[in-house]
């Protein structure tokens, strides 16, 4: 049975960069560019019409910026359209705001073509993506923050759902989580769906942020089991 192409929308206010991205992705087997946009409002309008699987979104654009557009796209599609933020800026406020908005990943514009293509396939498969530099900066931010009270947020999760959330926070893909927990991959996806519903989240990266912000996991912490929030 033939697998459907992953559909992509490219949003960047710089015409040359946008054209280069479209050309690169259009020549990649398994990917199909549905539309392009020069600002956030045009990107949101195109998503409403075409419903792509993935949006490559520049952070800084005139009018509605990429972060605001990403937030609206994720809210309107219920997370069915994944957003990768693409920018020359790796400043903390951009990274954190984009991920809080529900973006599935954050890539710098000096990423190689291979990294870009892999990123699109990664988020289309439902996994999160962060470049090593961005991950390091994000973890440094978490290390500097105090954790918030997790009782009301995590107490609704079952033990198995906490297991899955912890694995997501460690960066595991669905296949890796299934292998680590001895579950079917479809079961992992089901647990992720219920965790997102209970926590009112719409993306994998929001799950990671919640896990760190609530103290379920800490930067540098490894080989620890899940723990329930106390009553």
Residue frames as a rotation matrix with the C-alpha (Angstrom) as fourth column:
UNK 1
0.580 0.815 0.000 0.00
0.815 -0.580 0.000 0.00
0.000 0.000 -1.000 0.00
UNK 2
-0.190 -0.684 0.704 1.46
0.651 -0.625 -0.431 3.35
0.735 0.376 0.564 -1.04
UNK 3
-0.136 0.051 -0.989 2.10
0.920 -0.364 -0.146 5.83
-0.367 -0.930 0.002 1.76
UNK 4
0.766 0.482 0.424 0.68
0.604 -0.766 -0.219 9.32
0.219 0.424 -0.879 1.31
UNK 5
-0.218 -0.852 0.476 3.13
0.550 -0.510 -0.661 12.19
0.806 0.118 0.580 1.03
UNK 6
-0.086 0.087 -0.993 3.68
0.902 -0.417 -0.114 14.47
-0.424 -0.905 -0.042 4.01
UNK 7
0.353 0.312 0.882 2.24
0.739 -0.671 -0.058 17.86
0.573 0.673 -0.467 3.06
UNK 8
-0.285 -0.638 -0.715 4.05
0.903 -0.428 0.022 21.07
-0.321 -0.640 0.698 3.98
UNK 9
0.815 0.380 0.437 3.40
0.483 -0.862 -0.152 24.81
0.319 0.335 -0.887 4.09
UNK 10
-0.249 -0.954 -0.167 6.39
0.959 -0.219 -0.180 27.19
0.135 -0.205 0.969 4.10
UNK 11
0.832 0.532 0.156 6.01
0.489 -0.837 0.245 30.60
0.261 -0.127 -0.957 5.78
UNK 12
-0.106 -0.876 -0.470 8.85
0.851 -0.324 0.412 33.13
-0.514 -0.357 0.780 5.63
UNK 13
0.724 0.461 -0.513 8.78
0.214 -0.857 -0.468 36.84
-0.656 0.230 -0.719 4.79
UNK 14
-0.122 -0.828 -0.547 12.08
-0.600 -0.377 0.705 36.67
-0.791 0.414 -0.451 2.88
UNK 15
0.698 0.574 -0.428 11.26
-0.659 0.284 -0.696 35.60
-0.278 0.768 0.577 -0.67
UNK 16
0.060 -0.755 -0.653 14.66
-0.801 0.354 -0.482 34.06
0.595 0.552 -0.584 -1.45
UNK 17
-0.796 -0.323 0.512 14.69
-0.591 0.600 -0.540 31.94
-0.133 -0.732 -0.668 1.70
UNK 18
0.064 0.921 0.385 11.09
-0.555 0.353 -0.753 30.89
-0.830 -0.165 0.533 1.13
UNK 19
0.647 0.151 -0.747 11.81
-0.757 0.244 -0.607 29.92
0.090 0.958 0.272 -2.49
UNK 20
-0.374 -0.880 -0.292 14.87
-0.771 0.470 -0.430 27.93
0.516 0.064 -0.854 -1.41
UNK 21
-0.661 0.198 0.724 12.91
-0.520 0.575 -0.632 26.01
-0.541 -0.794 -0.277 1.19
UNK 22
0.454 0.890 -0.053 10.11
-0.603 0.263 -0.754 25.26
-0.657 0.374 0.655 -1.26
UNK 23
0.397 -0.377 -0.837 12.60
-0.813 0.278 -0.511 24.02
0.425 0.884 -0.196 -3.88
UNK 24
-0.672 -0.719 0.175 14.43
-0.704 0.547 -0.453 21.85
0.230 -0.427 -0.874 -1.36
UNK 25
-0.489 0.542 0.684 11.30
-0.418 0.542 -0.729 20.23
-0.766 -0.642 -0.038 0.04
UNK 26
0.510 0.736 -0.445 9.64
-0.728 0.094 -0.679 19.82
-0.458 0.671 0.584 -3.37
UNK 27
0.156 -0.557 -0.816 12.57
-0.802 0.411 -0.434 17.72
0.577 0.721 -0.383 -4.56
UNK 28
-0.738 -0.424 0.525 12.43
-0.670 0.556 -0.493 15.41
-0.083 -0.716 -0.694 -1.56
UNK 29
-0.516 0.560 -0.648 10.59
-0.067 0.727 0.683 12.09
0.854 0.396 -0.338 -2.07
UNK 30
-0.324 0.492 -0.808 7.65
0.864 0.501 -0.042 11.72
0.385 -0.712 -0.588 0.28
UNK 31
-0.441 0.171 -0.881 7.18
0.494 -0.773 -0.398 15.47
-0.749 -0.611 0.257 0.80
UNK 32
-0.236 0.420 0.876 4.79
0.891 -0.266 0.367 17.78
0.387 0.868 -0.312 -1.03
UNK 33
-0.888 -0.089 -0.452 4.64
0.280 -0.884 -0.375 21.56
-0.366 -0.459 0.809 -0.59
UNK 34
-0.077 0.966 0.246 1.00
0.980 0.119 -0.159 22.68
-0.182 0.229 -0.956 -0.66
UNK 35
0.771 0.382 0.509 1.46
0.451 -0.893 -0.012 26.41
0.449 0.239 -0.861 -0.26
UNK 36
-0.430 -0.865 -0.259 3.73
0.859 -0.303 -0.413 29.22
0.278 -0.400 0.873 0.87
UNK 37
0.737 0.676 0.019 3.11
0.613 -0.680 0.401 32.42
0.284 -0.284 -0.916 2.81
UNK 38
-0.138 -0.811 0.569 4.97
0.411 -0.570 -0.712 35.67
0.901 0.136 0.412 3.50
UNK 39
-0.598 -0.046 0.800 3.46
-0.631 -0.589 -0.505 36.44
0.494 -0.807 0.323 6.91
UNK 40
-0.970 0.138 0.202 1.64
-0.063 0.656 -0.752 34.83
-0.237 -0.742 -0.628 9.80
UNK 41
-0.160 0.979 -0.125 -1.86
-0.534 -0.192 -0.823 35.84
-0.830 -0.065 0.554 8.74
UNK 42
0.143 0.148 -0.978 -1.34
-0.974 0.198 -0.113 34.41
0.177 0.969 0.173 5.25
UNK 43
-0.812 -0.484 -0.327 0.04
-0.405 0.870 -0.283 31.22
0.422 -0.097 -0.902 6.79
UNK 44
-0.738 0.601 0.308 -3.02
-0.141 0.308 -0.941 30.84
-0.660 -0.738 -0.142 9.02
UNK 45
0.160 0.818 -0.553 -5.33
-0.800 -0.221 -0.558 31.44
-0.578 0.532 0.619 6.06
UNK 46
-0.153 -0.306 -0.940 -3.48
-0.864 0.503 -0.023 28.85
0.479 0.809 -0.342 3.96
UNK 47
-0.979 -0.184 0.086 -3.66
-0.200 0.810 -0.552 26.29
0.032 -0.558 -0.830 6.77
UNK 48
-0.330 0.934 0.138 -7.41
-0.400 -0.006 -0.917 26.80
-0.855 -0.358 0.375 6.99
UNK 49
0.370 0.479 -0.796 -7.75
-0.905 -0.010 -0.426 26.11
-0.212 0.878 0.430 3.27
UNK 50
0.179 -0.439 -0.880 -5.21
-0.708 0.564 -0.425 23.33
0.683 0.699 -0.210 2.76
UNK 51
0.821 0.154 0.550 -4.66
-0.551 0.468 0.691 21.65
-0.151 -0.870 0.470 6.15
UNK 52
0.218 -0.823 -0.525 -0.99
-0.525 0.354 -0.774 20.66
0.823 0.444 -0.355 5.68
UNK 53
0.647 -0.085 -0.758 0.65
0.524 0.772 0.360 18.09
0.554 -0.630 0.544 7.93
UNK 54
0.065 -0.757 -0.650 3.56
0.929 -0.192 0.316 20.40
-0.364 -0.625 0.691 8.77
UNK 55
0.932 0.101 0.349 4.20
0.225 -0.914 -0.336 24.15
0.286 0.392 -0.875 8.69
UNK 56
-0.141 -0.973 -0.184 7.74
0.985 -0.120 -0.121 25.53
0.096 -0.199 0.975 8.50
UNK 57
0.763 0.609 0.216 7.34
0.551 -0.788 0.275 28.93
0.337 -0.091 -0.937 10.14
UNK 58
-0.373 -0.839 0.396 9.76
0.448 -0.537 -0.715 31.82
0.812 -0.089 0.576 10.48
UNK 59
-0.249 0.245 -0.937 9.57
0.958 -0.080 -0.276 33.40
-0.143 -0.966 -0.214 13.94
UNK 60
-0.317 0.033 -0.948 9.87
0.229 -0.967 -0.110 37.06
-0.920 -0.252 0.299 12.96
UNK 61
-0.567 0.241 0.788 7.51
0.807 -0.031 0.590 38.19
0.167 0.970 -0.177 10.21
UNK 62
-0.945 0.242 0.221 5.56
-0.248 -0.969 -0.001 41.43
0.214 -0.056 0.975 9.63
UNK 63
-0.033 0.998 0.047 2.04
-0.698 -0.057 0.714 41.69
0.715 -0.009 0.699 11.02
UNK 64
0.858 0.329 0.395 1.13
-0.511 0.631 0.584 38.48
-0.057 -0.703 0.709 12.85
UNK 65
-0.117 -0.992 -0.054 4.48
-0.993 0.119 -0.026 36.96
0.032 0.050 -0.998 13.80
UNK 66
-0.345 -0.100 -0.933 5.34
-0.438 0.896 0.066 33.28
0.830 0.432 -0.353 13.61
UNK 67
-0.990 -0.052 -0.129 4.72
0.089 0.479 -0.873 32.55
0.107 -0.876 -0.470 17.28
UNK 68
-0.474 0.878 -0.061 1.22
-0.572 -0.360 -0.736 34.08
-0.669 -0.315 0.674 17.25
UNK 69
0.024 0.458 -0.889 0.45
-0.965 0.242 0.099 32.28
0.260 0.855 0.448 13.98
UNK 70
-0.692 -0.343 -0.635 1.71
-0.210 0.938 -0.278 28.98
0.691 -0.059 -0.721 15.39
UNK 71
-0.916 0.378 0.135 -0.50
-0.098 0.116 -0.988 29.36
-0.389 -0.918 -0.070 18.45
UNK 72
-0.113 0.929 -0.353 -3.57
-0.829 -0.284 -0.482 30.00
-0.547 0.238 0.802 16.27
UNK 73
-0.143 -0.004 -0.990 -2.76
-0.820 0.561 0.116 27.17
0.555 0.828 -0.084 13.85
UNK 74
-0.893 -0.261 -0.366 -2.33
-0.034 0.851 -0.524 24.62
0.448 -0.456 -0.769 16.63
UNK 75
-0.725 0.683 0.095 -5.51
-0.244 -0.126 -0.962 25.79
-0.645 -0.720 0.258 18.37
UNK 76
0.008 0.794 -0.607 -7.61
-0.929 -0.219 -0.298 25.70
-0.369 0.567 0.736 15.20
UNK 77
0.018 -0.054 -0.998 -6.33
-0.703 0.709 -0.052 22.32
0.711 0.703 -0.025 13.98
UNK 78
0.867 0.320 0.381 -6.28
-0.497 0.514 0.699 20.70
0.028 -0.796 0.605 17.41
UNK 79
0.139 -0.921 0.363 -2.60
-0.624 0.203 0.755 19.93
-0.769 -0.332 -0.546 16.92
UNK 80
0.677 0.152 0.720 -3.23
0.343 0.800 -0.492 17.96
-0.651 0.580 0.489 13.72
UNK 81
0.750 -0.531 0.394 -0.96
0.226 -0.354 -0.907 20.39
0.621 0.770 -0.146 11.87
UNK 82
0.491 -0.675 -0.551 2.52
0.798 0.096 0.595 20.43
-0.349 -0.732 0.586 13.39
UNK 83
0.956 -0.180 0.230 4.62
-0.068 -0.904 -0.422 23.59
0.284 0.388 -0.877 13.37
UNK 84
0.254 -0.944 -0.211 8.41
0.963 0.225 0.151 23.83
-0.095 -0.241 0.966 13.16
UNK 85
0.924 -0.028 -0.382 9.79
0.006 -0.996 0.087 27.27
-0.383 -0.083 -0.920 14.00
UNK 86
0.320 -0.813 0.486 12.68
0.947 0.267 -0.176 28.21
0.014 0.517 0.856 11.73
UNK 87
0.993 0.052 0.104 14.82
0.044 -0.996 0.076 31.26
0.107 -0.071 -0.992 12.47
UNK 88
0.152 -0.981 0.118 18.30
0.192 -0.088 -0.977 32.73
0.970 0.171 0.175 12.70
UNK 89
-0.118 -0.132 0.984 17.59
-0.782 -0.599 -0.174 33.65
0.612 -0.790 -0.033 16.32
UNK 90
-0.084 0.096 -0.992 18.19
0.405 0.913 0.054 31.20
0.910 -0.397 -0.116 19.18
UNK 91
-0.691 -0.125 0.712 17.33
-0.466 -0.675 -0.571 33.72
0.552 -0.727 0.409 21.88
UNK 92
-0.966 0.237 -0.104 15.62
0.238 0.657 -0.715 32.25
-0.101 -0.716 -0.691 24.92
UNK 93
-0.471 0.848 -0.244 12.46
-0.361 -0.437 -0.824 34.33
-0.805 -0.300 0.512 24.61
UNK 94
-0.148 0.392 -0.908 11.84
-0.983 0.041 0.178 33.09
0.107 0.919 0.379 21.05
UNK 95
-0.749 -0.214 -0.628 12.55
-0.235 0.971 -0.050 29.46
0.620 0.110 -0.777 21.87
UNK 96
-0.929 0.355 -0.104 10.44
0.236 0.354 -0.905 29.36
-0.285 -0.865 -0.413 25.00
UNK 97
-0.350 0.839 -0.416 7.53
-0.602 -0.542 -0.586 31.34
-0.718 0.046 0.695 23.55
UNK 98
-0.293 0.202 -0.934 7.43
-0.892 0.293 0.344 29.14
0.343 0.935 0.095 20.44
UNK 99
-0.803 -0.063 -0.592 7.40
0.042 0.986 -0.161 25.91
0.594 -0.154 -0.789 22.42
UNK 100
-0.807 0.576 -0.130 4.84
0.096 -0.090 -0.991 27.22
-0.583 -0.813 0.017 24.88
UNK 101
-0.279 0.703 -0.654 2.70
-0.878 -0.462 -0.122 28.09
-0.388 0.540 0.747 21.87
UNK 102
0.515 0.507 0.692 2.75
-0.306 0.862 -0.404 24.41
-0.801 -0.004 0.599 20.96
UNK 103
0.416 -0.439 -0.796 5.37
-0.890 -0.015 -0.457 24.29
0.189 0.898 -0.396 18.21
UNK 104
1.000 0.009 0.010 6.66
-0.010 0.992 0.129 20.77
-0.008 -0.129 0.992 17.63
UNK 105
0.334 -0.943 0.016 10.23
0.913 0.327 0.244 21.90
-0.235 -0.066 0.970 17.16
UNK 106
0.881 -0.185 -0.435 12.68
-0.178 -0.982 0.056 24.71
-0.438 0.028 -0.899 16.68
UNK 107
0.393 -0.769 0.504 15.43
0.889 0.459 0.007 24.72
-0.236 0.445 0.864 14.05
UNK 108
0.132 -0.448 -0.884 18.01
-0.037 -0.894 0.447 27.37
-0.991 -0.026 -0.135 13.30
UNK 109
0.885 0.326 -0.333 18.37
-0.293 -0.166 -0.942 28.53
-0.362 0.931 -0.051 9.71
UNK 110
-0.012 -0.933 -0.359 21.94
-1.000 0.013 -0.002 27.27
0.007 0.359 -0.933 9.55
UNK 111
0.185 0.160 0.970 20.60
-0.304 0.948 -0.098 23.70
-0.935 -0.277 0.224 9.72
UNK 112
-0.852 -0.513 -0.101 21.70
-0.286 0.295 0.912 21.49
-0.438 0.806 -0.398 6.84
UNK 113
-0.294 0.760 -0.579 19.20
-0.882 0.016 0.470 20.40
0.367 0.649 0.666 4.16
UNK 114
-0.462 0.071 -0.884 19.38
0.091 0.995 0.032 16.89
0.882 -0.066 -0.466 5.60
UNK 115
-0.929 0.101 -0.356 18.52
0.355 -0.024 -0.934 18.17
-0.103 -0.995 -0.013 9.08
UNK 116
-0.656 0.714 -0.245 15.61
-0.696 -0.698 -0.170 20.16
-0.292 0.059 0.955 7.71
UNK 117
-0.215 0.561 -0.799 14.13
-0.649 0.530 0.546 17.23
0.730 0.636 0.250 5.82
UNK 118
-0.634 -0.076 -0.769 14.60
0.396 0.823 -0.408 14.95
0.664 -0.563 -0.492 8.82
UNK 119
-0.956 0.278 -0.090 12.85
-0.073 -0.526 -0.847 17.54
-0.283 -0.804 0.523 11.00
UNK 120
-0.361 0.865 -0.349 9.78
-0.923 -0.280 0.262 17.55
0.129 0.417 0.900 8.77
UNK 121
-0.141 0.276 -0.951 9.57
-0.214 0.929 0.302 13.75
0.967 0.246 -0.072 8.80
UNK 122
-0.854 -0.274 -0.441 10.14
0.341 0.345 -0.875 13.68
0.392 -0.898 -0.201 12.57
UNK 123
-0.820 0.572 -0.019 7.29
-0.365 -0.548 -0.753 16.01
-0.441 -0.610 0.658 13.52
UNK 124
-0.226 0.751 -0.620 4.99
-0.886 0.106 0.451 14.50
0.405 0.652 0.641 10.88
UNK 125
-0.333 0.021 -0.943 5.45
0.098 0.995 -0.013 11.19
0.938 -0.097 -0.334 12.71
UNK 126
0.693 0.721 0.003 4.27
0.126 -0.126 0.984 12.83
0.710 -0.681 -0.178 15.93
UNK 127
0.266 -0.684 -0.679 7.65
0.963 0.220 0.156 13.28
0.042 -0.696 0.717 17.58
UNK 128
0.935 0.000 -0.355 9.19
0.088 -0.969 0.233 16.49
-0.344 -0.249 -0.905 18.91
UNK 129
0.386 -0.830 0.401 12.30
0.848 0.148 -0.510 18.08
0.364 0.537 0.761 17.52
UNK 130
0.955 -0.227 -0.193 14.85
-0.118 -0.883 0.454 20.43
-0.273 -0.411 -0.870 19.07
UNK 131
0.524 -0.849 -0.064 18.32
-0.057 0.040 -0.998 21.22
0.850 0.527 -0.027 17.79
UNK 132
0.154 -0.524 -0.838 21.12
0.873 0.469 -0.134 20.42
0.463 -0.711 0.530 20.30
UNK 133
-0.817 -0.499 0.288 21.87
0.341 -0.822 -0.455 24.11
0.464 -0.274 0.842 20.86
UNK 134
-0.219 0.833 0.508 18.23
-0.533 -0.539 0.652 24.93
0.817 -0.128 0.562 21.49
UNK 135
0.549 0.407 -0.729 17.83
0.282 0.731 0.621 21.96
0.786 -0.547 0.287 23.84
UNK 136
-0.322 -0.773 -0.547 20.83
0.848 0.021 -0.530 23.08
0.421 -0.634 0.649 25.88
UNK 137
-0.862 0.012 0.506 19.50
-0.109 -0.981 -0.162 26.63
0.495 -0.195 0.847 26.23
UNK 138
0.126 0.991 0.056 16.02
-0.423 0.003 0.906 25.38
0.897 -0.137 0.419 27.12
UNK 139
0.429 -0.018 -0.903 17.35
0.626 0.727 0.283 23.08
0.651 -0.687 0.323 29.84
UNK 140
-0.708 -0.699 -0.099 19.44
0.591 -0.511 -0.624 25.93
0.386 -0.500 0.775 31.22
UNK 141
-0.516 0.607 0.604 16.27
-0.483 -0.789 0.381 27.98
0.708 -0.095 0.700 31.49
UNK 142
0.519 0.735 -0.436 14.45
-0.067 0.543 0.837 25.19
0.852 -0.405 0.331 33.32
UNK 143
-0.032 -0.630 -0.776 17.41
0.826 0.420 -0.376 24.79
0.563 -0.653 0.507 35.68
UNK 144
-0.900 -0.354 0.253 17.11
0.205 -0.858 -0.472 28.47
0.384 -0.373 0.845 36.62
UNK 145
-0.246 0.905 0.348 13.37
-0.608 -0.424 0.672 28.28
0.755 -0.046 0.654 37.27
UNK 146
-0.757 0.152 0.636 11.59
-0.513 0.464 -0.722 26.95
-0.405 -0.873 -0.273 40.31
UNK 147
-0.858 0.504 -0.100 9.02
0.323 0.680 0.658 24.23
0.400 0.533 -0.746 39.71
UNK 148
-0.460 0.782 0.421 5.34
-0.780 -0.582 0.229 24.99
0.424 -0.223 0.878 40.06
UNK 149
-0.404 0.396 0.825 2.86
-0.626 0.538 -0.564 23.02
-0.667 -0.744 0.031 42.15
UNK 150
-0.813 -0.017 -0.582 2.17
-0.509 0.506 0.697 19.81
0.283 0.862 -0.420 40.23
UNK 151
-0.836 0.418 0.356 -0.55
0.013 0.664 -0.748 18.35
-0.549 -0.620 -0.560 42.40
UNK 152
0.095 0.975 -0.202 -3.57
-0.264 -0.171 -0.949 19.64
-0.960 0.143 0.241 40.53
UNK 153
0.181 -0.076 -0.981 -2.00
-0.968 -0.191 -0.164 19.02
-0.175 0.979 -0.108 37.12
UNK 154
-0.520 -0.546 -0.656 -0.43
-0.697 0.716 -0.043 15.58
0.493 0.435 -0.753 37.35
UNK 155
-0.712 0.241 0.659 -2.71
-0.463 0.545 -0.699 13.92
-0.527 -0.804 -0.276 39.90
UNK 156
0.364 0.912 -0.187 -5.25
-0.735 0.159 -0.659 13.20
-0.571 0.378 0.729 37.16
UNK 157
0.098 -0.410 -0.907 -2.77
-0.879 0.391 -0.272 10.99
0.467 0.824 -0.322 35.31
UNK 158
0.986 0.165 0.011 -2.54
-0.157 0.913 0.377 7.24
0.052 -0.374 0.926 35.81
UNK 159
0.400 -0.886 0.234 0.78
-0.141 0.193 0.971 5.59
-0.906 -0.421 -0.048 36.69
UNK 160
0.066 -0.361 0.930 1.19
0.843 0.519 0.142 4.41
-0.534 0.775 0.338 33.10
UNK 161
0.783 0.253 0.568 0.40
0.539 -0.731 -0.418 7.87
0.310 0.633 -0.709 31.74
UNK 162
0.833 -0.553 -0.030 3.09
-0.407 -0.649 0.643 9.29
-0.375 -0.523 -0.766 34.02
UNK 163
0.161 -0.773 0.614 5.51
0.359 0.625 0.693 6.67
-0.919 0.109 0.378 32.70
UNK 164
0.294 0.028 0.955 4.78
0.955 0.014 -0.295 7.80
-0.022 1.000 -0.022 29.15
UNK 165
0.972 0.083 0.221 5.06
0.091 -0.995 -0.026 11.50
0.218 0.046 -0.975 30.04
UNK 166
0.580 -0.814 0.040 8.44
-0.253 -0.133 0.958 10.89
-0.774 -0.566 -0.283 31.67
UNK 167
0.008 -0.561 0.828 9.69
0.713 0.584 0.389 9.06
-0.701 0.587 0.404 28.57
UNK 168
0.633 0.272 0.725 8.51
0.724 -0.541 -0.429 11.93
0.275 0.796 -0.539 26.37
UNK 169
0.964 -0.265 -0.018 10.38
-0.230 -0.867 0.442 14.41
-0.133 -0.422 -0.897 28.58
UNK 170
0.234 -0.920 0.314 13.53
0.006 0.325 0.946 12.34
-0.972 -0.220 0.082 28.12
UNK 171
-0.202 -0.297 -0.933 13.16
-0.824 -0.463 0.326 12.76
-0.529 0.835 -0.152 24.36
UNK 172
-0.683 -0.078 0.727 11.87
0.106 0.973 0.205 9.31
-0.723 0.217 -0.656 23.45
UNK 173
-0.699 0.497 -0.514 10.04
-0.661 -0.174 0.730 8.73
0.274 0.850 0.450 20.19
UNK 174
0.350 0.904 0.245 6.83
-0.936 0.344 0.069 6.70
-0.021 -0.254 0.967 20.20
UNK 175
0.603 -0.177 -0.778 8.75
-0.206 0.907 -0.366 3.62
0.770 0.382 0.511 19.05
UNK 176
-0.501 -0.864 -0.046 11.40
-0.104 0.113 -0.988 4.07
0.859 -0.491 -0.147 21.76
UNK 177
-0.440 0.428 0.789 8.78
-0.897 -0.252 -0.363 4.61
0.043 -0.868 0.495 24.46
UNK 178
0.645 0.714 -0.273 6.94
-0.720 0.687 0.099 1.48
0.258 0.133 0.957 23.34
UNK 179
0.261 -0.645 -0.718 10.16
0.037 0.750 -0.660 -0.53
0.965 0.146 0.220 23.53
UNK 180
-0.689 -0.614 0.385 11.19
-0.303 -0.239 -0.922 0.89
0.658 -0.752 -0.022 26.92
UNK 181
-0.447 0.607 0.657 7.79
-0.872 -0.131 -0.472 0.31
-0.201 -0.784 0.588 28.52
UNK 182
-0.945 0.047 0.323 6.95
0.085 0.991 0.106 -2.96
-0.315 0.128 -0.940 26.79
UNK 183
-0.013 0.981 -0.195 3.89
-0.009 -0.195 -0.981 -1.51
-1.000 -0.011 0.012 25.06
UNK 184
0.042 0.128 0.991 2.53
0.980 0.189 -0.066 -1.47
-0.195 0.974 -0.118 21.54
UNK 185
-0.893 -0.440 0.096 3.21
0.450 -0.863 0.230 1.79
-0.018 0.249 0.968 19.70
UNK 186
-0.312 0.865 0.393 -0.53
0.194 -0.347 0.918 2.33
0.930 0.363 -0.059 19.24
UNK 187
0.446 0.431 -0.784 -0.95
0.826 0.139 0.546 2.02
0.344 -0.891 -0.294 23.01
UNK 188
-0.481 -0.693 -0.537 1.70
0.803 -0.595 0.048 4.70
-0.352 -0.408 0.842 23.53
UNK 189
-0.855 0.199 0.478 -0.16
0.177 -0.755 0.632 6.99
0.487 0.625 0.610 21.12
UNK 190
0.167 0.976 -0.141 -3.38
0.443 0.053 0.895 6.35
0.881 -0.212 -0.423 23.03
UNK 191
0.223 -0.166 -0.960 -1.72
0.966 -0.095 0.241 7.23
-0.132 -0.981 0.139 26.35
UNK 192
-0.817 -0.574 -0.052 -0.26
0.554 -0.807 0.204 10.41
-0.159 0.138 0.978 24.82
UNK 193
-0.470 0.732 0.493 -3.69
0.215 -0.447 0.868 11.42
0.856 0.514 0.053 23.57
UNK 194
0.489 0.725 -0.484 -5.22
0.632 0.088 0.770 10.99
0.601 -0.683 -0.415 27.02
UNK 195
-0.154 -0.622 -0.768 -2.36
0.933 -0.347 0.094 12.83
-0.325 -0.702 0.634 28.74
UNK 196
-0.920 -0.186 0.344 -2.79
0.326 -0.851 0.411 15.78
0.216 0.490 0.844 26.37
UNK 197
-0.075 0.975 0.210 -6.54
0.278 -0.181 0.943 15.78
0.958 0.129 -0.257 26.95
UNK 198
0.485 0.277 -0.829 -6.17
0.837 0.128 0.532 15.72
0.253 -0.952 -0.170 30.73
UNK 199
-0.218 -0.685 -0.695 -3.51
0.787 -0.544 0.290 18.44
-0.577 -0.484 0.659 30.78
UNK 200
0.759 0.618 -0.205 -5.24
0.349 -0.651 -0.674 20.53
-0.550 0.440 -0.710 28.09
UNK 201
-0.156 -0.878 -0.451 -2.20
-0.361 -0.375 0.854 20.48
-0.919 0.296 -0.258 25.82
UNK 202
0.829 0.544 -0.131 -1.90
-0.276 0.193 -0.941 20.03
-0.487 0.816 0.310 22.07
UNK 203
0.624 -0.650 -0.433 1.72
-0.476 0.123 -0.871 19.18
0.620 0.750 -0.232 21.31
UNK 204
0.625 -0.479 -0.616 4.54
0.600 0.800 -0.014 16.94
0.500 -0.361 0.788 22.41
UNK 205
-0.424 -0.844 0.327 6.79
0.419 -0.503 -0.756 19.88
0.803 -0.184 0.568 23.23
UNK 206
0.016 0.507 0.862 4.16
-0.675 -0.630 0.383 21.27
0.737 -0.588 0.332 25.58
UNK 207
0.902 0.246 -0.354 4.25
0.033 0.779 0.627 17.91
0.430 -0.577 0.694 27.37
UNK 208
0.084 -0.960 -0.266 8.03
0.773 0.232 -0.591 18.22
0.629 -0.156 0.762 27.75
UNK 209
-0.487 -0.238 0.840 7.74
-0.149 -0.926 -0.348 21.74
0.861 -0.294 0.415 29.14
UNK 210
0.487 0.759 0.432 5.04
-0.621 -0.047 0.782 20.65
0.614 -0.649 0.449 31.59
UNK 211
0.735 -0.260 -0.626 7.16
0.454 0.875 0.169 17.72
0.504 -0.408 0.761 32.79
UNK 212
-0.359 -0.933 0.005 10.04
0.680 -0.265 -0.683 20.07
0.639 -0.242 0.730 33.57
UNK 213
-0.423 0.209 0.882 7.96
-0.343 -0.937 0.058 22.93
0.839 -0.278 0.468 34.97
UNK 214
0.625 0.743 0.238 6.11
-0.542 0.194 0.818 20.63
0.561 -0.641 0.524 37.37
UNK 215
-0.058 -0.760 0.647 9.29
-0.993 0.108 0.038 18.93
-0.099 -0.641 -0.761 38.56
UNK 216
0.910 0.351 0.220 8.42
-0.319 0.933 -0.167 15.50
-0.264 0.082 0.961 37.18
UNK 217
0.519 -0.823 0.230 11.90
0.854 0.488 -0.180 15.56
0.035 0.290 0.956 35.68
UNK 218
0.738 -0.359 -0.570 14.85
-0.049 -0.873 0.486 17.91
-0.672 -0.331 -0.662 36.11
UNK 219
0.744 -0.550 -0.380 17.67
-0.558 -0.197 -0.806 18.96
0.368 0.812 -0.453 33.75
UNK 220
-0.281 -0.958 -0.050 20.42
-0.828 0.268 -0.493 16.35
0.486 -0.097 -0.869 33.90
UNK 221
-0.106 0.320 0.941 18.21
-0.776 0.565 -0.280 13.80
-0.622 -0.760 0.189 35.65
UNK 222
-0.193 0.009 -0.981 18.48
-0.797 0.582 0.162 10.27
0.572 0.813 -0.105 34.23
UNK 223
-0.532 -0.053 -0.845 17.41
0.080 0.990 -0.113 6.74
0.843 -0.127 -0.523 35.10
UNK 224
-0.915 0.341 0.217 14.63
-0.288 -0.174 -0.942 7.74
-0.283 -0.924 0.257 37.44
UNK 225
-0.643 0.754 0.136 11.17
0.757 0.597 0.265 6.30
0.118 0.273 -0.955 37.62
UNK 226
-0.310 0.617 0.723 8.01
0.065 -0.745 0.664 8.35
0.949 0.253 0.191 37.40
UNK 227
-0.868 0.093 -0.488 6.58
0.493 0.048 -0.869 9.77
-0.057 -0.995 -0.087 40.55
UNK 228
0.044 0.961 0.273 3.04
0.826 -0.189 0.532 10.77
0.562 0.202 -0.802 41.25
UNK 229
-0.495 -0.076 0.865 2.21
-0.252 -0.941 -0.227 14.20
0.831 -0.330 0.447 42.51
UNK 230
-0.908 0.142 -0.395 1.24
0.417 0.408 -0.812 14.00
0.046 -0.902 -0.429 46.15
UNK 231
-0.038 0.986 0.163 -2.37
0.794 -0.070 0.604 14.49
0.607 0.153 -0.780 47.09
